[in-house]
């Protein structure tokens, strides 16, 4: 396919079902957690898909493995390059190490130290970019050209989307059909895959994306019907600081996502505190976007079965404690 962002729904759904088999024995089938306290508070049945317990600490392993494992042998030997603020970086580094190929990761020096160190520990070379100069995507593309590397994008590729969608596929298989599914949104890979999974297994489910107020490019794009960028993204949800959705993901979102909402950072702190204290789950700010939308009443769920994807748990303890002060 000359333009991977041109994949149609049937192709994406086929890849999604293939991805489930491809990830067998590679990705954890993460548990689905419930809380009676949460259910009573919301008057609903809430099912939390714990991708914070996934290998490398987030759902990103799914898409990274699906794309890299499909590369021809000659491309694998040359190695891969990715750009990421953290979770995609760790996922690509881990997959590359396990397959036995070199990986270079372009990261901002401001990325959480826990994510930088984990990426190094997985054996990747890290190239820091100057946020005031050359952008991370441009730097990754330059490195790919100069070294003959394969660029593994964080979200806008059919193999990435289909791999991420297996998290929702498992949720539907393990917990049954849902009335609602709330999904954190950065570049849109996870929600695009989740929406396709809902189409396959729970066609009556309303899939809703959630962003931080300060990074609501997806909400604006959804409401206007035009792909919109938000350049200033001062939010604690570092995984949702992507300036815009991708072309592929925006198309899937327009066709299959019911709504997009946003929540303030203060709501993320409250949601983090709830899952840390009441459910003993370590979840990062981006990971609780969906839960925060329910707790803050941004999405009505009373009397319904609501699924929530807790997308990741890579957060420094000191940073989390500072948020809880």
WONORKA-V810278 format. One record per residue. N is the residue number from 1. SS is DSSP state (2 for helix, 1 for strand, 0 for the rest). NEAR is the number of other C-alpha atoms within 10 Angstrom. D_FIRST is the distance of its C-alpha to the first C-alpha in whole Angstrom. Layout:
BEGIN
{{N | SS | NEAR | D_FIRST} {N | SS | NEAR | D_FIRST}}
END
This chain:
BEGIN
{{1 | 0 | 6 | 0} {2 | 0 | 5 | 4} {3 | 0 | 8 | 6} {4 | 2 | 13 | 6} {5 | 2 | 16 | 9} {6 | 2 | 13 | 8} {7 | 0 | 15 | 8} {8 | 0 | 13 | 11} {9 | 2 | 16 | 14} {10 | 2 | 10 | 14} {11 | 2 | 11 | 11} {12 | 2 | 24 | 13} {13 | 2 | 20 | 16} {14 | 2 | 11 | 15} {15 | 2 | 20 | 13} {16 | 2 | 28 | 17} {17 | 2 | 17 | 19} {18 | 2 | 16 | 17} {19 | 2 | 24 | 18} {20 | 2 | 20 | 22} {21 | 2 | 11 | 22} {22 | 2 | 18 | 20} {23 | 0 | 19 | 23} {24 | 0 | 10 | 26} {25 | 0 | 8 | 28} {26 | 0 | 14 | 26} {27 | 0 | 19 | 26} {28 | 0 | 16 | 30} {29 | 0 | 20 | 30} {30 | 0 | 17 | 32} {31 | 0 | 18 | 35} {32 | 1 | 19 | 36} {33 | 1 | 14 | 39} {34 | 0 | 15 | 41} {35 | 0 | 15 | 44} {36 | 2 | 12 | 47} {37 | 2 | 11 | 48} {38 | 2 | 20 | 45} {39 | 2 | 17 | 45} {40 | 2 | 12 | 49} {41 | 2 | 11 | 48} {42 | 2 | 19 | 45} {43 | 0 | 16 | 47} {44 | 0 | 17 | 43} {45 | 1 | 19 | 42} {46 | 1 | 26 | 39} {47 | 1 | 24 | 37} {48 | 1 | 23 | 36} {49 | 1 | 25 | 32} {50 | 1 | 27 | 33} {51 | 2 | 26 | 30} {52 | 2 | 23 | 33} {53 | 2 | 22 | 34} {54 | 0 | 21 | 30} {55 | 2 | 20 | 30} {56 | 2 | 27 | 30} {57 | 2 | 24 | 31} {58 | 1 | 25 | 28} {59 | 0 | 32 | 25} {60 | 2 | 29 | 23} {61 | 2 | 29 | 23} {62 | 2 | 32 | 21} {63 | 2 | 32 | 18} {64 | 2 | 29 | 19} {65 | 2 | 26 | 19} {66 | 2 | 25 | 16} {67 | 2 | 21 | 14} {68 | 2 | 23 | 16} {69 | 0 | 17 | 17} {70 | 0 | 12 | 14} {71 | 0 | 12 | 13} {72 | 0 | 9 | 14} {73 | 2 | 9 | 18} {74 | 2 | 8 | 18} {75 | 2 | 15 | 16} {76 | 2 | 20 | 18} {77 | 2 | 15 | 21} {78 | 2 | 15 | 21} {79 | 0 | 20 | 21} {80 | 1 | 26 | 19} {81 | 1 | 28 | 20} {82 | 1 | 30 | 20} {83 | 1 | 28 | 22} {84 | 0 | 23 | 24} {85 | 0 | 24 | 28} {86 | 0 | 26 | 28} {87 | 2 | 26 | 27} {88 | 2 | 28 | 23} {89 | 2 | 32 | 25} {90 | 2 | 32 | 27} {91 | 2 | 28 | 24} {92 | 2 | 34 | 22} {93 | 2 | 31 | 25} {94 | 2 | 25 | 27} {95 | 2 | 23 | 23} {96 | 2 | 25 | 23} {97 | 2 | 15 | 27} {98 | 2 | 12 | 27} {99 | 2 | 12 | 24} {100 | 0 | 12 | 26} {101 | 0 | 17 | 24} {102 | 0 | 18 | 25} {103 | 1 | 27 | 24} {104 | 1 | 25 | 25} {105 | 1 | 30 | 25} {106 | 1 | 24 | 26} {107 | 1 | 26 | 28} {108 | 1 | 20 | 31} {109 | 0 | 15 | 34} {110 | 0 | 12 | 35} {111 | 0 | 15 | 33} {112 | 0 | 16 | 36} {113 | 2 | 13 | 37} {114 | 2 | 13 | 37} {115 | 2 | 23 | 33} {116 | 2 | 21 | 33} {117 | 2 | 13 | 35} {118 | 2 | 21 | 33} {119 | 2 | 26 | 30} {120 | 2 | 16 | 33} {121 | 2 | 13 | 34} {122 | 0 | 20 | 31} {123 | 0 | 16 | 31} {124 | 0 | 23 | 28} {125 | 1 | 16 | 29} {126 | 1 | 22 | 30} {127 | 1 | 18 | 29} {128 | 1 | 16 | 31} {129 | 1 | 20 | 30} {130 | 0 | 14 | 33} {131 | 0 | 12 | 32} {132 | 0 | 6 | 34} {133 | 0 | 8 | 32} {134 | 0 | 10 | 29} {135 | 0 | 14 | 26} {136 | 2 | 22 | 25} {137 | 2 | 17 | 21} {138 | 2 | 13 | 22} {139 | 2 | 20 | 24} {140 | 2 | 27 | 21} {141 | 2 | 16 | 19} {142 | 2 | 14 | 22} {143 | 2 | 21 | 23} {144 | 2 | 20 | 19} {145 | 2 | 12 | 19} {146 | 2 | 9 | 23} {147 | 2 | 12 | 23} {148 | 0 | 15 | 19} {149 | 0 | 23 | 18} {150 | 1 | 22 | 15} {151 | 1 | 22 | 15} {152 | 0 | 25 | 15} {153 | 0 | 20 | 16} {154 | 0 | 25 | 18} {155 | 0 | 26 | 17} {156 | 0 | 21 | 14} {157 | 0 | 23 | 11} {158 | 2 | 28 | 10} {159 | 2 | 29 | 12} {160 | 2 | 30 | 15} {161 | 2 | 33 | 15} {162 | 2 | 32 | 16} {163 | 2 | 31 | 18} {164 | 2 | 30 | 20} {165 | 2 | 31 | 20} {166 | 2 | 28 | 22} {167 | 2 | 27 | 25} {168 | 2 | 25 | 26} {169 | 2 | 22 | 25} {170 | 2 | 19 | 28} {171 | 2 | 27 | 30} {172 | 2 | 21 | 30} {173 | 2 | 11 | 31} {174 | 2 | 13 | 34} {175 | 2 | 16 | 35} {176 | 0 | 13 | 35} {177 | 0 | 19 | 34} {178 | 0 | 24 | 34} {179 | 0 | 16 | 35} {180 | 1 | 23 | 33} {181 | 1 | 29 | 31} {182 | 1 | 29 | 31} {183 | 1 | 30 | 28} {184 | 1 | 32 | 28} {185 | 0 | 33 | 26} {186 | 0 | 29 | 25} {187 | 0 | 24 | 21} {188 | 0 | 29 | 21} {189 | 2 | 31 | 19} {190 | 2 | 30 | 22} {191 | 2 | 31 | 23} {192 | 2 | 34 | 19} {193 | 2 | 30 | 19} {194 | 2 | 32 | 23} {195 | 2 | 28 | 22} {196 | 2 | 29 | 20} {197 | 2 | 26 | 22} {198 | 2 | 26 | 25} {199 | 2 | 17 | 24} {200 | 2 | 14 | 24} {201 | 2 | 17 | 27} {202 | 0 | 19 | 29} {203 | 0 | 16 | 28} {204 | 0 | 12 | 31} {205 | 0 | 20 | 31} {206 | 1 | 20 | 31} {207 | 1 | 28 | 28} {208 | 1 | 25 | 29} {209 | 1 | 29 | 28} {210 | 1 | 29 | 31} {211 | 1 | 27 | 31} {212 | 1 | 33 | 34} {213 | 2 | 16 | 36} {214 | 2 | 20 | 35} {215 | 2 | 28 | 32} {216 | 0 | 27 | 31} {217 | 2 | 28 | 28} {218 | 2 | 32 | 26} {219 | 2 | 23 | 29} {220 | 2 | 18 | 30} {221 | 2 | 19 | 26} {222 | 2 | 23 | 27} {223 | 2 | 13 | 30} {224 | 2 | 10 | 29} {225 | 0 | 12 | 26} {226 | 0 | 12 | 25} {227 | 0 | 18 | 23} {228 | 0 | 17 | 26} {229 | 0 | 16 | 27} {230 | 0 | 15 | 30} {231 | 0 | 13 | 31} {232 | 0 | 11 | 34} {233 | 0 | 18 | 33} {234 | 0 | 13 | 36} {235 | 0 | 19 | 36} {236 | 0 | 20 | 37} {237 | 0 | 22 | 34} {238 | 2 | 21 | 32} {239 | 2 | 24 | 29} {240 | 2 | 27 | 28} {241 | 0 | 25 | 29} {242 | 0 | 23 | 25} {243 | 0 | 18 | 26} {244 | 0 | 22 | 23} {245 | 0 | 25 | 21} {246 | 0 | 21 | 17} {247 | 2 | 17 | 15} {248 | 2 | 22 | 13} {249 | 2 | 23 | 17} {250 | 2 | 26 | 19} {251 | 2 | 22 | 17} {252 | 2 | 23 | 18} {253 | 2 | 27 | 21} {254 | 2 | 16 | 22} {255 | 2 | 13 | 21} {256 | 2 | 21 | 23} {257 | 0 | 23 | 25} {258 | 0 | 16 | 29} {259 | 1 | 17 | 30} {260 | 1 | 23 | 30} {261 | 1 | 23 | 33} {262 | 1 | 24 | 34} {263 | 1 | 22 | 37} {264 | 0 | 18 | 40} {265 | 2 | 21 | 40} {266 | 2 | 14 | 43} {267 | 2 | 19 | 42} {268 | 2 | 28 | 39} {269 | 2 | 19 | 42} {270 | 2 | 19 | 44} {271 | 2 | 25 | 41} {272 | 2 | 26 | 41} {273 | 2 | 21 | 45} {274 | 2 | 18 | 45} {275 | 2 | 17 | 42} {276 | 2 | 14 | 44} {277 | 2 | 11 | 47} {278 | 2 | 12 | 47} {279 | 2 | 14 | 44} {280 | 0 | 10 | 44} {281 | 0 | 18 | 41} {282 | 0 | 23 | 39} {283 | 0 | 26 | 37} {284 | 0 | 28 | 36} {285 | 0 | 30 | 36} {286 | 2 | 29 | 32} {287 | 2 | 31 | 32} {288 | 2 | 31 | 35} {289 | 2 | 34 | 34} {290 | 2 | 31 | 34} {291 | 2 | 30 | 37} {292 | 2 | 29 | 38} {293 | 2 | 28 | 37} {294 | 2 | 21 | 39} {295 | 2 | 19 | 42} {296 | 0 | 16 | 43} {297 | 0 | 12 | 42} {298 | 0 | 14 | 39} {299 | 0 | 20 | 38} {300 | 0 | 16 | 41} {301 | 0 | 18 | 40} {302 | 0 | 15 | 44} {303 | 0 | 12 | 44} {304 | 0 | 15 | 41} {305 | 1 | 20 | 38} {306 | 1 | 25 | 36} {307 | 1 | 29 | 34} {308 | 1 | 30 | 33} {309 | 1 | 28 | 30} {310 | 1 | 29 | 32} {311 | 0 | 32 | 29} {312 | 1 | 27 | 31} {313 | 0 | 24 | 34} {314 | 0 | 25 | 34} {315 | 0 | 19 | 37} {316 | 0 | 14 | 40} {317 | 2 | 11 | 43} {318 | 2 | 9 | 45} {319 | 2 | 11 | 43} {320 | 2 | 17 | 43} {321 | 2 | 10 | 47} {322 | 2 | 9 | 47} {323 | 2 | 16 | 45} {324 | 2 | 11 | 47} {325 | 0 | 5 | 50}}
END
